[in-house]
Amino acid sequence: MLKWALIFFVVSIIAGALGFTGISEAAGGIARILFFIFVVIFVIFLILGLVAGETLF
């Protein structure tokens, strides 16, 4: 998921440099959404891993 966020970010930068502001804005929005979804999933798995680690040890 983080890879896709990075790809959309690069597409946004390139489109912005070439003057395609609509495409740049859309790709930037998608990249931002994917990044925040990644962060939320990462935090959830981090908490679950810490809880599971405490119950095992």
mmCIF file as Biopython writes it, N, C-alpha, C and O atoms, coordinates in Angstrom:
data_model
#
loop_
_atom_site.group_PDB
_atom_site.id
_atom_site.type_symbol
_atom_site.label_atom_id
_atom_site.label_alt_id
_atom_site.label_comp_id
_atom_site.label_asym_id
_atom_site.label_entity_id
_atom_site.label_seq_id
_atom_site.pdbx_PDB_ins_code
_atom_site.Cartn_x
_atom_site.Cartn_y
_atom_site.Cartn_z
_atom_site.occupancy
_atom_site.B_iso_or_equiv
_atom_site.auth_seq_id
_atom_site.auth_asym_id
_atom_site.pdbx_PDB_model_num
ATOM 1   N N  . MET A ? 1  ? 0.817  -1.180  0.000   1.0 0.0 1  A 1 
ATOM 2   C CA . MET A ? 1  ? 0.000  0.000   0.000   1.0 0.0 1  A 1 
ATOM 3   C C  . MET A ? 1  ? 0.869  1.255   0.000   1.0 0.0 1  A 1 
ATOM 4   O O  . MET A ? 1  ? 0.554  2.246   -0.659  1.0 0.0 1  A 1 
ATOM 5   N N  . LEU A ? 2  ? 1.954  1.194   0.741   1.0 0.0 2  A 1 
ATOM 6   C CA . LEU A ? 2  ? 2.857  2.340   0.776   1.0 0.0 2  A 1 
ATOM 7   C C  . LEU A ? 2  ? 3.518  2.542   -0.589  1.0 0.0 2  A 1 
ATOM 8   O O  . LEU A ? 2  ? 3.816  3.669   -0.985  1.0 0.0 2  A 1 
ATOM 9   N N  . LYS A ? 3  ? 3.740  1.436   -1.299  1.0 0.0 3  A 1 
ATOM 10  C CA . LYS A ? 3  ? 4.317  1.529   -2.637  1.0 0.0 3  A 1 
ATOM 11  C C  . LYS A ? 3  ? 3.371  2.271   -3.577  1.0 0.0 3  A 1 
ATOM 12  O O  . LYS A ? 3  ? 3.808  3.090   -4.385  1.0 0.0 3  A 1 
ATOM 13  N N  . TRP A ? 4  ? 2.077  1.984   -3.469  1.0 0.0 4  A 1 
ATOM 14  C CA . TRP A ? 4  ? 1.105  2.664   -4.319  1.0 0.0 4  A 1 
ATOM 15  C C  . TRP A ? 4  ? 0.992  4.144   -3.970  1.0 0.0 4  A 1 
ATOM 16  O O  . TRP A ? 4  ? 0.817  4.981   -4.856  1.0 0.0 4  A 1 
ATOM 17  N N  . ALA A ? 5  ? 1.093  4.467   -2.691  1.0 0.0 5  A 1 
ATOM 18  C CA . ALA A ? 5  ? 1.063  5.870   -2.286  1.0 0.0 5  A 1 
ATOM 19  C C  . ALA A ? 5  ? 2.252  6.614   -2.883  1.0 0.0 5  A 1 
ATOM 20  O O  . ALA A ? 5  ? 2.116  7.747   -3.343  1.0 0.0 5  A 1 
ATOM 21  N N  . LEU A ? 6  ? 3.421  5.971   -2.872  1.0 0.0 6  A 1 
ATOM 22  C CA . LEU A ? 6  ? 4.605  6.588   -3.449  1.0 0.0 6  A 1 
ATOM 23  C C  . LEU A ? 6  ? 4.468  6.751   -4.958  1.0 0.0 6  A 1 
ATOM 24  O O  . LEU A ? 6  ? 4.881  7.772   -5.508  1.0 0.0 6  A 1 
ATOM 25  N N  . ILE A ? 7  ? 3.895  5.763   -5.632  1.0 0.0 7  A 1 
ATOM 26  C CA . ILE A ? 7  ? 3.693  5.855   -7.083  1.0 0.0 7  A 1 
ATOM 27  C C  . ILE A ? 7  ? 2.751  7.013   -7.413  1.0 0.0 7  A 1 
ATOM 28  O O  . ILE A ? 7  ? 3.031  7.792   -8.324  1.0 0.0 7  A 1 
ATOM 29  N N  . PHE A ? 8  ? 1.635  7.137   -6.683  1.0 0.0 8  A 1 
ATOM 30  C CA . PHE A ? 8  ? 0.711  8.235   -6.945  1.0 0.0 8  A 1 
ATOM 31  C C  . PHE A ? 8  ? 1.345  9.585   -6.617  1.0 0.0 8  A 1 
ATOM 32  O O  . PHE A ? 8  ? 1.040  10.583  -7.270  1.0 0.0 8  A 1 
ATOM 33  N N  . PHE A ? 9  ? 2.230  9.629   -5.608  1.0 0.0 9  A 1 
ATOM 34  C CA . PHE A ? 9  ? 2.925  10.863  -5.274  1.0 0.0 9  A 1 
ATOM 35  C C  . PHE A ? 9  ? 3.843  11.286  -6.417  1.0 0.0 9  A 1 
ATOM 36  O O  . PHE A ? 9  ? 3.884  12.461  -6.780  1.0 0.0 9  A 1 
ATOM 37  N N  . VAL A ? 10 ? 4.577  10.334  -6.981  1.0 0.0 10 A 1 
ATOM 38  C CA . VAL A ? 10 ? 5.473  10.636  -8.098  1.0 0.0 10 A 1 
ATOM 39  C C  . VAL A ? 10 ? 4.673  11.077  -9.318  1.0 0.0 10 A 1 
ATOM 40  O O  . VAL A ? 10 ? 5.070  12.013  -10.013 1.0 0.0 10 A 1 
ATOM 41  N N  . VAL A ? 11 ? 3.553  10.417  -9.585  1.0 0.0 11 A 1 
ATOM 42  C CA . VAL A ? 11 ? 2.689  10.822  -10.695 1.0 0.0 11 A 1 
ATOM 43  C C  . VAL A ? 11 ? 2.180  12.245  -10.474 1.0 0.0 11 A 1 
ATOM 44  O O  . VAL A ? 11 ? 2.103  13.035  -11.414 1.0 0.0 11 A 1 
ATOM 45  N N  . SER A ? 12 ? 1.837  12.564  -9.237  1.0 0.0 12 A 1 
ATOM 46  C CA . SER A ? 12 ? 1.369  13.906  -8.903  1.0 0.0 12 A 1 
ATOM 47  C C  . SER A ? 12 ? 2.451  14.952  -9.157  1.0 0.0 12 A 1 
ATOM 48  O O  . SER A ? 12 ? 2.172  16.011  -9.720  1.0 0.0 12 A 1 
ATOM 49  N N  . ILE A ? 13 ? 3.673  14.662  -8.748  1.0 0.0 13 A 1 
ATOM 50  C CA . ILE A ? 13 ? 4.786  15.600  -8.950  1.0 0.0 13 A 1 
ATOM 51  C C  . ILE A ? 13 ? 5.054  15.813  -10.437 1.0 0.0 13 A 1 
ATOM 52  O O  . ILE A ? 13 ? 5.231  16.946  -10.883 1.0 0.0 13 A 1 
ATOM 53  N N  . ILE A ? 14 ? 5.084  14.730  -11.197 1.0 0.0 14 A 1 
ATOM 54  C CA . ILE A ? 14 ? 5.354  14.833  -12.632 1.0 0.0 14 A 1 
ATOM 55  C C  . ILE A ? 14 ? 4.227  15.583  -13.341 1.0 0.0 14 A 1 
ATOM 56  O O  . ILE A ? 14 ? 4.488  16.443  -14.181 1.0 0.0 14 A 1 
ATOM 57  N N  . ALA A ? 15 ? 2.982  15.262  -13.008 1.0 0.0 15 A 1 
ATOM 58  C CA . ALA A ? 15 ? 1.846  15.940  -13.637 1.0 0.0 15 A 1 
ATOM 59  C C  . ALA A ? 15 ? 1.841  17.423  -13.275 1.0 0.0 15 A 1 
ATOM 60  O O  . ALA A ? 15 ? 1.518  18.262  -14.116 1.0 0.0 15 A 1 
ATOM 61  N N  . GLY A ? 16 ? 2.192  17.755  -12.042 1.0 0.0 16 A 1 
ATOM 62  C CA . GLY A ? 16 ? 2.255  19.159  -11.645 1.0 0.0 16 A 1 
ATOM 63  C C  . GLY A ? 16 ? 3.350  19.908  -12.381 1.0 0.0 16 A 1 
ATOM 64  O O  . GLY A ? 16 ? 3.172  21.068  -12.752 1.0 0.0 16 A 1 
ATOM 65  N N  . ALA A ? 17 ? 4.481  19.250  -12.595 1.0 0.0 17 A 1 
ATOM 66  C CA . ALA A ? 17 ? 5.585  19.883  -13.311 1.0 0.0 17 A 1 
ATOM 67  C C  . ALA A ? 17 ? 5.237  20.117  -14.779 1.0 0.0 17 A 1 
ATOM 68  O O  . ALA A ? 17 ? 5.715  21.070  -15.393 1.0 0.0 17 A 1 
ATOM 69  N N  . LEU A ? 18 ? 4.409  19.247  -15.330 1.0 0.0 18 A 1 
ATOM 70  C CA . LEU A ? 18 ? 4.020  19.385  -16.735 1.0 0.0 18 A 1 
ATOM 71  C C  . LEU A ? 18 ? 2.791  20.275  -16.929 1.0 0.0 18 A 1 
ATOM 72  O O  . LEU A ? 18 ? 2.402  20.556  -18.063 1.0 0.0 18 A 1 
ATOM 73  N N  . GLY A ? 19 ? 2.184  20.716  -15.833 1.0 0.0 19 A 1 
ATOM 74  C CA . GLY A ? 19 ? 1.062  21.637  -15.942 1.0 0.0 19 A 1 
ATOM 75  C C  . GLY A ? 19 ? -0.308 21.000  -15.882 1.0 0.0 19 A 1 
ATOM 76  O O  . GLY A ? 19 ? -1.313 21.687  -16.065 1.0 0.0 19 A 1 
ATOM 77  N N  . PHE A ? 20 ? -0.373 19.720  -15.634 1.0 0.0 20 A 1 
ATOM 78  C CA . PHE A ? 20 ? -1.665 19.043  -15.509 1.0 0.0 20 A 1 
ATOM 79  C C  . PHE A ? 20 ? -2.128 19.122  -14.052 1.0 0.0 20 A 1 
ATOM 80  O O  . PHE A ? 20 ? -1.992 18.162  -13.293 1.0 0.0 20 A 1 
ATOM 81  N N  . THR A ? 21 ? -2.671 20.265  -13.679 1.0 0.0 21 A 1 
ATOM 82  C CA . THR A ? 21 ? -2.985 20.500  -12.268 1.0 0.0 21 A 1 
ATOM 83  C C  . THR A ? 21 ? -4.122 19.622  -11.763 1.0 0.0 21 A 1 
ATOM 84  O O  . THR A ? 21 ? -4.099 19.201  -10.607 1.0 0.0 21 A 1 
ATOM 85  N N  . GLY A ? 22 ? -5.107 19.338  -12.593 1.0 0.0 22 A 1 
ATOM 86  C CA . GLY A ? 22 ? -6.222 18.486  -12.174 1.0 0.0 22 A 1 
ATOM 87  C C  . GLY A ? 22 ? -5.772 17.079  -11.862 1.0 0.0 22 A 1 
ATOM 88  O O  . GLY A ? 22 ? -6.147 16.504  -10.840 1.0 0.0 22 A 1 
ATOM 89  N N  . ILE A ? 23 ? -4.961 16.529  -12.752 1.0 0.0 23 A 1 
ATOM 90  C CA . ILE A ? 23 ? -4.435 15.183  -12.540 1.0 0.0 23 A 1 
ATOM 91  C C  . ILE A ? 23 ? -3.502 15.171  -11.335 1.0 0.0 23 A 1 
ATOM 92  O O  . ILE A ? 23 ? -3.502 14.226  -10.546 1.0 0.0 23 A 1 
ATOM 93  N N  . SER A ? 24 ? -2.715 16.223  -11.204 1.0 0.0 24 A 1 
ATOM 94  C CA . SER A ? 24 ? -1.789 16.318  -10.070 1.0 0.0 24 A 1 
ATOM 95  C C  . SER A ? 24 ? -2.539 16.355  -8.744  1.0 0.0 24 A 1 
ATOM 96  O O  . SER A ? 24 ? -2.148 15.687  -7.787  1.0 0.0 24 A 1 
ATOM 97  N N  . GLU A ? 25 ? -3.603 17.124  -8.688  1.0 0.0 25 A 1 
ATOM 98  C CA . GLU A ? 25 ? -4.393 17.220  -7.456  1.0 0.0 25 A 1 
ATOM 99  C C  . GLU A ? 25 ? -5.062 15.893  -7.118  1.0 0.0 25 A 1 
ATOM 100 O O  . GLU A ? 25 ? -5.082 15.477  -5.960  1.0 0.0 25 A 1 
ATOM 101 N N  . ALA A ? 26 ? -5.608 15.233  -8.134  1.0 0.0 26 A 1 
ATOM 102 C CA . ALA A ? 26 ? -6.274 13.943  -7.910  1.0 0.0 26 A 1 
ATOM 103 C C  . ALA A ? 26 ? -5.274 12.881  -7.444  1.0 0.0 26 A 1 
ATOM 104 O O  . ALA A ? 26 ? -5.551 12.136  -6.504  1.0 0.0 26 A 1 
ATOM 105 N N  . ALA A ? 27 ? -4.123 12.813  -8.098  1.0 0.0 27 A 1 
ATOM 106 C CA . ALA A ? 27 ? -3.117 11.825  -7.709  1.0 0.0 27 A 1 
ATOM 107 C C  . ALA A ? 27 ? -2.574 12.121  -6.310  1.0 0.0 27 A 1 
ATOM 108 O O  . ALA A ? 27 ? -2.303 11.200  -5.540  1.0 0.0 27 A 1 
ATOM 109 N N  . GLY A ? 28 ? -2.416 13.393  -5.984  1.0 0.0 28 A 1 
ATOM 110 C CA . GLY A ? 28 ? -1.969 13.758  -4.644  1.0 0.0 28 A 1 
ATOM 111 C C  . GLY A ? 28 ? -2.987 13.380  -3.585  1.0 0.0 28 A 1 
ATOM 112 O O  . GLY A ? 28 ? -2.619 12.927  -2.501  1.0 0.0 28 A 1 
ATOM 113 N N  . GLY A ? 29 ? -4.264 13.562  -3.891  1.0 0.0 29 A 1 
ATOM 114 C CA . GLY A ? 29 ? -5.320 13.167  -2.954  1.0 0.0 29 A 1 
ATOM 115 C C  . GLY A ? 29 ? -5.355 11.668  -2.728  1.0 0.0 29 A 1 
ATOM 116 O O  . GLY A ? 29 ? -5.521 11.204  -1.600  1.0 0.0 29 A 1 
ATOM 117 N N  . ILE A ? 30 ? -5.199 10.917  -3.797  1.0 0.0 30 A 1 
ATOM 118 C CA . ILE A ? 30 ? -5.177 9.457   -3.679  1.0 0.0 30 A 1 
ATOM 119 C C  . ILE A ? 30 ? -3.963 9.016   -2.865  1.0 0.0 30 A 1 
ATOM 120 O O  . ILE A ? 30 ? -4.074 8.134   -2.014  1.0 0.0 30 A 1 
ATOM 121 N N  . ALA A ? 31 ? -2.805 9.627   -3.123  1.0 0.0 31 A 1 
ATOM 122 C CA . ALA A ? 31 ? -1.595 9.285   -2.379  1.0 0.0 31 A 1 
ATOM 123 C C  . ALA A ? 31 ? -1.773 9.585   -0.898  1.0 0.0 31 A 1 
ATOM 124 O O  . ALA A ? 31 ? -1.353 8.797   -0.051  1.0 0.0 31 A 1 
ATOM 125 N N  . ARG A ? 32 ? -2.390 10.716  -0.580  1.0 0.0 32 A 1 
ATOM 126 C CA . ARG A ? 32 ? -2.605 11.086  0.822   1.0 0.0 32 A 1 
ATOM 127 C C  . ARG A ? 32 ? -3.536 10.088  1.513   1.0 0.0 32 A 1 
ATOM 128 O O  . ARG A ? 32 ? -3.277 9.677   2.644   1.0 0.0 32 A 1 
ATOM 129 N N  . ILE A ? 33 ? -4.615 9.702   0.838   1.0 0.0 33 A 1 
ATOM 130 C CA . ILE A ? 33 ? -5.561 8.741   1.411   1.0 0.0 33 A 1 
ATOM 131 C C  . ILE A ? 33 ? -4.886 7.387   1.645   1.0 0.0 33 A 1 
ATOM 132 O O  . ILE A ? 33 ? -5.038 6.792   2.712   1.0 0.0 33 A 1 
ATOM 133 N N  . LEU A ? 34 ? -4.138 6.901   0.646   1.0 0.0 34 A 1 
ATOM 134 C CA . LEU A ? 34 ? -3.457 5.610   0.789   1.0 0.0 34 A 1 
ATOM 135 C C  . LEU A ? 34 ? -2.424 5.652   1.912   1.0 0.0 34 A 1 
ATOM 136 O O  . LEU A ? 34 ? -2.262 4.676   2.644   1.0 0.0 34 A 1 
ATOM 137 N N  . PHE A ? 35 ? -1.724 6.781   2.049   1.0 0.0 35 A 1 
ATOM 138 C CA . PHE A ? 35 ? -0.727 6.892   3.109   1.0 0.0 35 A 1 
ATOM 139 C C  . PHE A ? 35 ? -1.380 6.833   4.483   1.0 0.0 35 A 1 
ATOM 140 O O  . PHE A ? 35 ? -0.878 6.146   5.373   1.0 0.0 35 A 1 
ATOM 141 N N  . PHE A ? 36 ? -2.492 7.543   4.672   1.0 0.0 36 A 1 
ATOM 142 C CA . PHE A ? 36 ? -3.150 7.529   5.972   1.0 0.0 36 A 1 
ATOM 143 C C  . PHE A ? 36 ? -3.771 6.166   6.280   1.0 0.0 36 A 1 
ATOM 144 O O  . PHE A ? 36 ? -3.791 5.747   7.437   1.0 0.0 36 A 1 
ATOM 145 N N  . ILE A ? 37 ? -4.274 5.473   5.266   1.0 0.0 37 A 1 
ATOM 146 C CA . ILE A ? 37 ? -4.774 4.111   5.480   1.0 0.0 37 A 1 
ATOM 147 C C  . ILE A ? 37 ? -3.619 3.207   5.910   1.0 0.0 37 A 1 
ATOM 148 O O  . ILE A ? 37 ? -3.773 2.381   6.810   1.0 0.0 37 A 1 
ATOM 149 N N  . PHE A ? 38 ? -2.459 3.367   5.263   1.0 0.0 38 A 1 
ATOM 150 C CA . PHE A ? 38 ? -1.283 2.584   5.645   1.0 0.0 38 A 1 
ATOM 151 C C  . PHE A ? 38 ? -0.887 2.851   7.093   1.0 0.0 38 A 1 
ATOM 152 O O  . PHE A ? 38 ? -0.593 1.914   7.836   1.0 0.0 38 A 1 
ATOM 153 N N  . VAL A ? 39 ? -0.877 4.111   7.498   1.0 0.0 39 A 1 
ATOM 154 C CA . VAL A ? 39 ? -0.490 4.456   8.865   1.0 0.0 39 A 1 
ATOM 155 C C  . VAL A ? 39 ? -1.464 3.855   9.872   1.0 0.0 39 A 1 
ATOM 156 O O  . VAL A ? 39 ? -1.040 3.337   10.906  1.0 0.0 39 A 1 
ATOM 157 N N  . VAL A ? 40 ? -2.762 3.917   9.585   1.0 0.0 40 A 1 
ATOM 158 C CA . VAL A ? 40 ? -3.763 3.354   10.498  1.0 0.0 40 A 1 
ATOM 159 C C  . VAL A ? 40 ? -3.589 1.846   10.624  1.0 0.0 40 A 1 
ATOM 160 O O  . VAL A ? 40 ? -3.619 1.309   11.732  1.0 0.0 40 A 1 
ATOM 161 N N  . ILE A ? 41 ? -3.409 1.163   9.508   1.0 0.0 41 A 1 
ATOM 162 C CA . ILE A ? 41 ? -3.223 -0.289  9.543   1.0 0.0 41 A 1 
ATOM 163 C C  . ILE A ? 41 ? -1.934 -0.648  10.274  1.0 0.0 41 A 1 
ATOM 164 O O  . ILE A ? 41 ? -1.898 -1.619  11.029  1.0 0.0 41 A 1 
ATOM 165 N N  . PHE A ? 42 ? -0.871 0.133   10.053  1.0 0.0 42 A 1 
ATOM 166 C CA . PHE A ? 42 ? 0.392  -0.112  10.742  1.0 0.0 42 A 1 
ATOM 167 C C  . PHE A ? 42 ? 0.233  0.022   12.252  1.0 0.0 42 A 1 
ATOM 168 O O  . PHE A ? 42 ? 0.735  -0.815  13.002  1.0 0.0 42 A 1 
ATOM 169 N N  . VAL A ? 43 ? -0.451 1.054   12.701  1.0 0.0 43 A 1 
ATOM 170 C CA . VAL A ? 43 ? -0.650 1.258   14.142  1.0 0.0 43 A 1 
ATOM 171 C C  . VAL A ? 43 ? -1.498 0.131   14.736  1.0 0.0 43 A 1 
ATOM 172 O O  . VAL A ? 43 ? -1.212 -0.352  15.832  1.0 0.0 43 A 1 
ATOM 173 N N  . ILE A ? 44 ? -2.531 -0.282  14.019  1.0 0.0 44 A 1 
ATOM 174 C CA . ILE A ? 44 ? -3.381 -1.374  14.511  1.0 0.0 44 A 1 
ATOM 175 C C  . ILE A ? 44 ? -2.561 -2.658  14.668  1.0 0.0 44 A 1 
ATOM 176 O O  . ILE A ? 44 ? -2.649 -3.336  15.692  1.0 0.0 44 A 1 
ATOM 177 N N  . PHE A ? 45 ? -1.760 -2.989  13.642  1.0 0.0 45 A 1 
ATOM 178 C CA . PHE A ? 45 ? -0.951 -4.196  13.723  1.0 0.0 45 A 1 
ATOM 179 C C  . PHE A ? 45 ? 0.133  -4.079  14.788  1.0 0.0 45 A 1 
ATOM 180 O O  . PHE A ? 45 ? 0.481  -5.072  15.426  1.0 0.0 45 A 1 
ATOM 181 N N  . LEU A ? 46 ? 0.665  -2.888  14.985  1.0 0.0 46 A 1 
ATOM 182 C CA . LEU A ? 46 ? 1.659  -2.683  16.033  1.0 0.0 46 A 1 
ATOM 183 C C  . LEU A ? 46 ? 1.056  -2.933  17.407  1.0 0.0 46 A 1 
ATOM 184 O O  . LEU A ? 46 ? 1.667  -3.598  18.244  1.0 0.0 46 A 1 
ATOM 185 N N  . ILE A ? 47 ? -0.128 -2.409  17.641  1.0 0.0 47 A 1 
ATOM 186 C CA . ILE A ? 47 ? -0.806 -2.628  18.924  1.0 0.0 47 A 1 
ATOM 187 C C  . ILE A ? 47 ? -1.162 -4.097  19.104  1.0 0.0 47 A 1 
ATOM 188 O O  . ILE A ? 47 ? -0.969 -4.651  20.186  1.0 0.0 47 A 1 
ATOM 189 N N  . LEU A ? 48 ? -1.678 -4.732  18.063  1.0 0.0 48 A 1 
ATOM 190 C CA . LEU A ? 48 ? -2.006 -6.153  18.151  1.0 0.0 48 A 1 
ATOM 191 C C  . LEU A ? 48 ? -0.764 -6.999  18.405  1.0 0.0 48 A 1 
ATOM 192 O O  . LEU A ? 48 ? -0.826 -7.970  19.159  1.0 0.0 48 A 1 
ATOM 193 N N  . GLY A ? 49 ? 0.356  -6.650  17.791  1.0 0.0 49 A 1 
ATOM 194 C CA . GLY A ? 49 ? 1.592  -7.385  18.015  1.0 0.0 49 A 1 
ATOM 195 C C  . GLY A ? 49 ? 2.094  -7.227  19.433  1.0 0.0 49 A 1 
ATOM 196 O O  . GLY A ? 49 ? 2.586  -8.188  20.026  1.0 0.0 49 A 1 
ATOM 197 N N  . LEU A ? 50 ? 1.980  -6.031  19.986  1.0 0.0 50 A 1 
ATOM 198 C CA . LEU A ? 50 ? 2.409  -5.818  21.363  1.0 0.0 50 A 1 
ATOM 199 C C  . LEU A ? 50 ? 1.523  -6.580  22.341  1.0 0.0 50 A 1 
ATOM 200 O O  . LEU A ? 50 ? 2.012  -7.164  23.308  1.0 0.0 50 A 1 
ATOM 201 N N  . VAL A ? 51 ? 0.215  -6.571  22.083  1.0 0.0 51 A 1 
ATOM 202 C CA . VAL A ? 51 ? -0.711 -7.292  22.964  1.0 0.0 51 A 1 
ATOM 203 C C  . VAL A ? 51 ? -0.479 -8.791  22.865  1.0 0.0 51 A 1 
ATOM 204 O O  . VAL A ? 51 ? -0.452 -9.480  23.885  1.0 0.0 51 A 1 
ATOM 205 N N  . ALA A ? 52 ? -0.310 -9.304  21.654  1.0 0.0 52 A 1 
ATOM 206 C CA . ALA A ? 52 ? -0.078 -10.739 21.471  1.0 0.0 52 A 1 
ATOM 207 C C  . ALA A ? 52 ? 1.263  -11.142 22.077  1.0 0.0 52 A 1 
ATOM 208 O O  . ALA A ? 52 ? 1.383  -12.231 22.638  1.0 0.0 52 A 1 
ATOM 209 N N  . GLY A ? 53 ? 2.268  -10.280 21.972  1.0 0.0 53 A 1 
ATOM 210 C CA . GLY A ? 53 ? 3.569  -10.591 22.561  1.0 0.0 53 A 1 
ATOM 211 C C  . GLY A ? 53 ? 3.514  -10.669 24.066  1.0 0.0 53 A 1 
ATOM 212 O O  . GLY A ? 53 ? 4.197  -11.490 24.679  1.0 0.0 53 A 1 
ATOM 213 N N  . GLU A ? 54 ? 2.703  -9.817  24.663  1.0 0.0 54 A 1 
ATOM 214 C CA . GLU A ? 54 ? 2.576  -9.853  26.128  1.0 0.0 54 A 1 
ATOM 215 C C  . GLU A ? 54 ? 1.863  -11.106 26.589  1.0 0.0 54 A 1 
ATOM 216 O O  . GLU A ? 54 ? 2.189  -11.644 27.647  1.0 0.0 54 A 1 
ATOM 217 N N  . THR A ? 55 ? 0.897  -11.584 25.821  1.0 0.0 55 A 1 
ATOM 218 C CA . THR A ? 55 ? 0.163  -12.781 26.240  1.0 0.0 55 A 1 
ATOM 219 C C  . THR A ? 55 ? 1.002  -14.049 26.047  1.0 0.0 55 A 1 
ATOM 220 O O  . THR A ? 55 ? 0.799  -15.030 26.762  1.0 0.0 55 A 1 
ATOM 221 N N  . LEU A ? 56 ? 1.936  -14.044 25.098  1.0 0.0 56 A 1 
ATOM 222 C CA . LEU A ? 56 ? 2.765  -15.220 24.862  1.0 0.0 56 A 1 
ATOM 223 C C  . LEU A ? 56 ? 3.908  -15.319 25.853  1.0 0.0 56 A 1 
ATOM 224 O O  . LEU A ? 56 ? 4.318  -16.418 26.226  1.0 0.0 56 A 1 
ATOM 225 N N  . PHE A ? 57 ? 4.419  -14.185 26.278  1.0 0.0 57 A 1 
ATOM 226 C CA . PHE A ? 57 ? 5.604  -14.215 27.155  1.0 0.0 57 A 1 
ATOM 227 C C  . PHE A ? 57 ? 5.208  -13.764 28.505  1.0 0.0 57 A 1 
ATOM 228 O O  . PHE A ? 57 ? 6.044  -13.708 29.407  1.0 0.0 57 A 1 
#
